[in-house]
Amino acid sequence: MSELVTGEAVALELRPAKLPSRALAVVIDLVVAFTVYIVVTMGIVASTSSLDQAAAAAVAVATFLLVLVGVPIAVETLSHGRSLGKLACGLRVVRDDGGPIRFRHALVRGAVGVVEILMTFGVVACIASLVSQRGRRLGDVFAGTLVVRERVPAGPARFVPPPPPWLVGRFSGLDLSGVPDGLWLAVRSYLTRMGQLDPQVGHSMAERLAGDLAACTGAPAPGDVPPAAYLAAVVHERQSRDARRAFGGGAGGVAPVGGPGPVYPGAAPPVGPLVGPAVAAAAPPTPDAAAAGPREDEGPGTGFVPPA
């Protein structure tokens, strides 16, 4: 069993799909695709009967590529890795780090799938899945993806802890495109388990991961931020960008859930006033101030002066 972390920064115990369930999903997808292909071909043949042989062959090739290659790629992209067969079998295609796939992942999987599934009747895909430790075919290896089971027994999910509030948005200018998926997985796995580690071991691990992350982003980690808090803030920034890409540019950052976050060693908010002038002016007077009464320069509040 492999532990994966989704693009929403949630660690889930998901099992890589086995060959029988993947084969069943592929068979369902192929049955649907060939049914659509036959219907479309019959319609095209009836409407293009007057074309010469070369034009008819070109139309046939275009129909084949569109229905059996283009449509599956579009379906996987729009459904974030859930084709009809995978949906029926409870499977899903995810990135190596557990995040949702994009068009380039579906394109590579579909292009390689023409060779290892359609042209070789699935023999190459079956051999690759049997040899791979996680049951990946060649399309998954080249695309950096993995087919996992979604229908698993419910268990306790471990959430990546949110960063301190004063660090949210601080790393919005970082270039995260050069960070490999394996490093994201290592960082998220550490954050979900840092409370179970020995403090000394956890700190050294956080320093190493923070150094690797800073090297990939091209910007050094700030010295005033603890390594664990720096990792949590950068992961939060990445999941915020994923949310904006998935739901549109108007979506804001991902709001932390589940109450207050953990206490990071050495993490302290910057020194400064906690309330503004308006809040301070609206604050109720302290008991000592109320007992002292009005100051001399204020005068009586009601205009009543007791007799001497």
VEXVEXLO-953841 format. One record per residue (C-alpha): residue number from 0; x, y, z. Coordinates in Angstrom, 2 decimals. Example, Ala and Ser with C-alpha at 12.3 -4.5 7.8 and 13.67 -1.06 7.14 Angstrom:
! VEXVEXLO-953841
REC  pos       px       py       pz
REC    0    12.30    -4.50     7.80
REC    1    13.67    -1.06     7.14
***
This chain:
! VEXVEXLO-953841
REC  pos       px       py       pz
REC    0     0.00     0.00     0.00
REC    1     1.29     3.46    -0.92
REC    2     0.44     6.65     0.92
REC    3    -0.42     9.46    -1.47
REC    4    -1.03    13.14    -0.92
REC    5    -3.65    14.95    -2.95
REC    6    -3.36    18.40    -4.52
REC    7    -5.49    19.64    -1.64
REC    8    -2.65    18.61     0.72
REC    9    -4.55    15.74     2.34
REC   10    -2.68    12.53     3.03
REC   11    -4.75     9.51     2.10
REC   12    -4.11     5.80     2.43
REC   13    -4.84     4.82    -1.20
REC   14    -3.89     1.52    -2.74
REC   15    -2.50     1.33    -6.28
REC   16    -4.96    -0.43    -8.55
REC   17    -4.27    -4.07    -9.35
REC   18    -4.06    -5.45   -12.86
REC   19    -7.52    -7.17   -12.92
REC   20    -9.41    -4.00   -11.94
REC   21    -7.38    -1.91   -14.37
REC   22    -7.97    -4.42   -17.17
REC   23   -11.72    -4.38   -16.50
REC   24   -11.76    -0.59   -16.61
REC   25    -9.86    -0.61   -19.92
REC   26   -12.28    -3.16   -21.39
REC   27   -15.26    -0.99   -20.42
REC   28   -13.61     2.09   -21.94
REC   29   -12.74     0.21   -25.15
REC   30   -16.25    -1.20   -25.52
REC   31   -17.74     2.28   -25.21
REC   32   -15.11     3.84   -27.49
REC   33   -15.48     1.21   -30.23
REC   34   -19.26     1.46   -30.07
REC   35   -19.05     5.20   -30.61
REC   36   -16.41     4.67   -33.30
REC   37   -18.60     2.23   -35.24
REC   38   -21.64     4.52   -35.06
REC   39   -19.61     7.55   -36.15
REC   40   -17.92     5.58   -38.94
REC   41   -21.24     4.36   -40.31
REC   42   -22.52     7.93   -40.35
REC   43   -19.39     9.23   -42.07
REC   44   -19.41     6.44   -44.67
REC   45   -23.03     7.16   -45.51
REC   46   -22.37    10.88   -45.89
REC   47   -19.05    10.64   -47.77
REC   48   -19.80     7.85   -50.21
REC   49   -18.95    10.12   -53.13
REC   50   -15.35    10.71   -51.98
REC   51   -12.43     9.00   -53.68
REC   52   -10.37     6.30   -51.97
REC   53    -7.62     8.61   -50.66
REC   54   -10.10    11.06   -49.13
REC   55   -12.07     8.22   -47.56
REC   56    -8.86     6.81   -46.03
REC   57    -7.97    10.22   -44.60
REC   58   -11.42    10.59   -43.06
REC   59   -11.16     7.08   -41.57
REC   60    -7.78     7.84   -39.97
REC   61    -9.04    11.16   -38.61
REC   62   -12.11     9.48   -37.14
REC   63    -9.96     6.78   -35.53
REC   64    -7.64     9.33   -33.91
REC   65   -10.48    11.56   -32.79
REC   66   -12.75     8.91   -31.27
REC   67   -10.27     6.37   -29.92
REC   68    -7.47     8.75   -28.90
REC   69    -8.73    12.32   -28.64
REC   70   -11.98    11.64   -26.80
REC   71   -10.38     9.50   -24.04
REC   72    -7.71    12.17   -23.50
REC   73   -10.38    14.87   -23.21
REC   74   -12.47    12.74   -20.82
REC   75    -9.50    12.02   -18.53
REC   76    -8.52    15.69   -18.52
REC   77   -11.99    17.05   -17.76
REC   78   -12.81    14.36   -15.17
REC   79    -9.39    14.62   -13.46
REC   80    -8.48    11.01   -14.19
REC   81   -11.88     9.32   -14.07
REC   82   -12.91     7.69   -17.34
REC   83   -16.17     5.76   -17.59
REC   84   -14.47     2.44   -16.94
REC   85   -12.43     3.76   -14.03
REC   86   -15.51     5.37   -12.54
REC   87   -17.33     2.05   -12.72
REC   88   -14.41     0.20   -11.09
REC   89   -13.68     2.85    -8.47
REC   90   -10.31     3.86    -9.92
REC   91    -8.68     7.18   -10.65
REC   92    -5.52     8.42   -12.35
REC   93    -3.40    10.75   -10.19
REC   94     0.05    12.25   -10.38
REC   95     2.99    10.62    -8.64
REC   96     2.48    13.00    -5.71
REC   97    -1.24    12.23    -5.57
REC   98    -2.45    15.47    -7.19
REC   99    -5.00    15.63   -10.02
REC  100    -3.69    15.06   -13.54
REC  101    -3.66    17.74   -16.23
REC  102    -3.85    17.71   -20.01
REC  103    -0.19    16.86   -20.55
REC  104    -0.49    13.78   -18.32
REC  105    -3.59    12.57   -20.18
REC  106    -1.93    13.32   -23.54
REC  107     1.15    11.24   -22.77
REC  108    -0.96     8.39   -21.38
REC  109    -3.21     8.41   -24.44
REC  110    -0.35     8.61   -26.96
REC  111     1.58     5.74   -25.38
REC  112    -1.67     3.81   -24.91
REC  113    -2.14     3.65   -28.70
REC  114     0.99     1.50   -28.90
REC  115     0.80    -0.56   -25.72
REC  116    -2.98    -1.12   -25.66
REC  117    -4.51    -0.71   -29.12
REC  118    -1.67    -1.91   -31.38
REC  119    -0.50    -4.77   -29.15
REC  120    -3.94    -5.69   -27.77
REC  121    -2.81    -4.76   -24.25
REC  122     0.05    -7.28   -24.07
REC  123     2.73    -4.61   -23.50
REC  124     0.57    -2.84   -20.91
REC  125    -0.03    -6.10   -19.01
REC  126     3.65    -6.99   -18.95
REC  127     4.62    -3.50   -17.78
REC  128     1.99    -3.57   -15.04
REC  129     3.16    -6.96   -13.81
REC  130     6.80    -5.86   -13.73
REC  131     6.12    -2.49   -12.06
REC  132     6.01    -2.46    -8.28
REC  133     2.98    -0.16    -8.29
REC  134     1.30    -1.71   -11.32
REC  135     2.08     1.13   -13.72
REC  136     2.02     0.70   -17.48
REC  137     4.44     2.53   -19.79
REC  138     2.04     5.44   -20.24
REC  139     2.01     5.99   -16.48
REC  140     5.80     5.81   -16.29
REC  141     6.32     8.41   -19.02
REC  142     3.50    10.66   -17.79
REC  143     4.42    10.43   -14.11
REC  144     1.00     9.11   -13.09
REC  145    -0.47     6.27   -11.08
REC  146    -3.86     4.54   -11.09
REC  147    -5.22     4.19    -7.56
REC  148    -8.28     2.76    -5.91
REC  149   -10.77     5.26    -4.55
REC  150   -13.16     2.80    -2.95
REC  151   -11.23     1.82     0.14
REC  152   -12.43     1.36     3.72
REC  153   -12.76     4.67     5.50
REC  154    -9.98     5.37     7.92
REC  155    -8.51     8.29     9.85
REC  156    -7.19    10.86     7.39
REC  157    -4.11    12.86     8.26
REC  158    -4.23    16.48     7.19
REC  159    -1.24    18.60     6.40
REC  160    -1.16    21.17     9.21
REC  161    -1.74    24.78     8.13
REC  162     1.10    27.29     8.44
REC  163     1.10    30.04    11.06
REC  164    -1.29    32.85    10.04
REC  165     1.51    35.38     9.76
REC  166     3.18    33.25     7.07
REC  167     0.15    32.85     4.81
REC  168     0.85    34.59     1.50
REC  169     4.45    35.42     2.35
REC  170     5.82    33.07    -0.33
REC  171     3.39    34.00    -3.10
REC  172     6.28    35.06    -5.34
REC  173     8.16    31.75    -5.24
REC  174     8.66    29.83    -8.48
REC  175     7.40    26.33    -7.64
REC  176     7.58    24.92   -11.16
REC  177    11.01    23.37   -10.59
REC  178    10.04    21.39    -7.48
REC  179     9.77    17.67    -8.37
REC  180     6.75    15.64    -7.33
REC  181     8.89    13.36    -5.17
REC  182    10.02    16.29    -3.02
REC  183     6.42    17.48    -2.57
REC  184     5.47    14.00    -1.42
REC  185     8.38    13.90     1.03
REC  186     7.52    17.33     2.45
REC  187     3.84    16.49     2.91
REC  188     4.64    13.12     4.45
REC  189     6.93    14.83     6.94
REC  190     4.32    17.47     7.85
REC  191     1.68    14.82     8.54
REC  192     4.06    12.91    10.84
REC  193     6.17    15.59    12.45
REC  194     4.21    15.28    15.69
REC  195     5.21    11.61    15.94
REC  196     8.93    12.17    15.37
REC  197    11.64    12.78    17.91
REC  198    12.13    16.58    18.14
REC  199    15.81    16.40    17.21
REC  200    15.24    14.02    14.31
REC  201    12.24    16.01    13.10
REC  202    14.18    19.29    13.16
REC  203    17.09    17.88    11.18
REC  204    14.69    16.36     8.66
REC  205    12.85    19.68     8.31
REC  206    16.14    21.50     7.74
REC  207    17.14    19.06     5.01
REC  208    13.77    19.27     3.26
REC  209    13.74    23.06     3.55
REC  210    17.20    23.21     1.97
REC  211    16.15    20.96    -0.91
REC  212    12.98    23.01    -1.43
REC  213    14.88    26.29    -1.39
REC  214    17.37    24.90    -3.93
REC  215    14.53    23.97    -6.29
REC  216    12.79    27.34    -5.97
REC  217    15.98    29.37    -6.38
REC  218    15.24    31.48    -3.28
REC  219    16.89    30.80     0.08
REC  220    14.70    29.96     3.03
REC  221    14.27    32.95     5.36
REC  222    16.34    32.70     8.49
REC  223    13.60    34.05    10.76
REC  224    11.19    31.22     9.87
REC  225    11.54    27.73    11.38
REC  226    12.06    25.02     8.75
REC  227     8.81    23.19     9.56
REC  228     6.76    26.39     9.35
REC  229     8.51    27.28     6.08
REC  230     7.58    23.90     4.60
REC  231     3.96    24.25     5.71
REC  232     3.72    27.77     4.25
REC  233     5.14    26.73     0.87
REC  234     2.82    23.70     0.67
REC  235    -0.11    25.98     1.52
REC  236     0.96    28.33    -1.27
REC  237     1.07    25.49    -3.75
REC  238    -2.36    24.16    -2.83
REC  239    -3.73    27.72    -3.08
REC  240    -2.39    27.96    -6.63
REC  241    -3.90    24.57    -7.48
REC  242    -7.25    25.78    -6.15
REC  243    -7.06    28.94    -8.25
REC  244    -6.25    26.92   -11.36
REC  245    -9.05    24.43   -10.68
REC  246   -11.80    26.88    -9.73
REC  247   -10.82    30.04   -11.58
REC  248    -8.63    33.05   -10.98
REC  249   -11.11    34.63    -8.57
REC  250   -10.76    31.92    -5.96
REC  251    -8.70    32.89    -2.98
REC  252    -6.36    30.80    -0.94
REC  253    -7.28    27.57     0.76
REC  254    -8.68    28.26     4.18
REC  255    -7.35    26.04     6.97
REC  256    -9.89    23.72     8.55
REC  257   -10.11    21.80    11.75
REC  258    -9.39    24.47    14.33
REC  259    -6.10    26.08    15.30
REC  260    -2.97    24.73    13.70
REC  261    -0.04    23.08    15.46
REC  262     2.69    24.88    17.32
REC  263     5.84    24.92    15.23
REC  264     9.10    24.94    17.22
REC  265    10.52    28.44    17.21
REC  266     7.61    29.93    15.28
REC  267     6.47    33.21    16.81
REC  268     4.40    35.94    15.17
REC  269     6.10    39.26    14.45
REC  270     6.06    41.75    17.25
REC  271     3.47    44.47    16.74
REC  272     0.08    45.77    17.88
REC  273    -2.58    43.08    17.79
REC  274    -5.51    45.52    17.49
REC  275    -6.04    48.71    15.55
REC  276    -7.01    52.12    16.88
REC  277   -10.69    51.52    16.19
REC  278   -10.70    48.28    18.13
REC  279    -8.79    49.86    21.01
REC  280   -11.24    52.76    21.15
REC  281   -14.18    50.38    21.27
REC  282   -12.67    48.25    24.04
REC  283   -14.55    48.43    27.39
REC  284   -12.84    50.27    30.24
REC  285   -10.94    48.27    32.80
REC  286   -12.38    47.99    36.37
REC  287    -9.68    50.31    37.76
REC  288   -10.50    52.98    35.20
REC  289   -14.23    52.72    35.91
REC  290   -13.68    53.07    39.67
REC  291   -11.51    56.16    39.23
REC  292   -14.35    58.05    37.59
REC  293   -13.99    60.87    35.05
REC  294   -10.75    62.75    34.77
REC  295   -10.53    66.41    35.80
REC  296   -10.08    67.63    32.23
REC  297   -13.23    65.84    31.05
REC  298   -15.83    67.49    33.36
REC  299   -19.01    65.87    34.57
REC  300   -20.81    63.74    32.04
REC  301   -24.44    64.72    33.03
REC  302   -24.09    68.37    34.00
REC  303   -25.31    67.73    37.58
REC  304   -23.20    69.26    40.37
REC  305   -24.00    68.11    43.93
REC  306   -24.48    70.85    46.58
REC  307   -21.51    71.73    48.73
***
